[in-house]
Amino acid sequence: MESETLAEGIDSLVQFDDEHFAVKLNNFALKDTLECGQTLRWIRLAKERYLVFSADKVVLLYLSDQDVLHIIGASEQELKYWLTYLDYDTDYAAIQKRY
């Protein structure tokens, strides 16, 4: 899968197996994204490790290195769904500069 097909905000995408992806995102805070109150269906398993539910889907999300998000349990077809769910294409650095 080519990262260019997903979004400009993705620096790199690695597929480990059919349902494990690692995505380098710019200025992404998993904890802030999930725990802000806008996302209601998740369970924190450990620091920066979450089981997240949406519709009939469930994935394990965690950060390994700075801005590298692992998505486990999503097929290649579902990857775009989860990245959109996490609002990956919003430029939060630009928003923070305004305030």
Helices and strands as residue ranges (DSSP letters): G 3-5, E 10-17, E 20-25, H 30-35, E 42-46, E 49-54, E 57-63, E 68-72, H 76-85, H 92-98
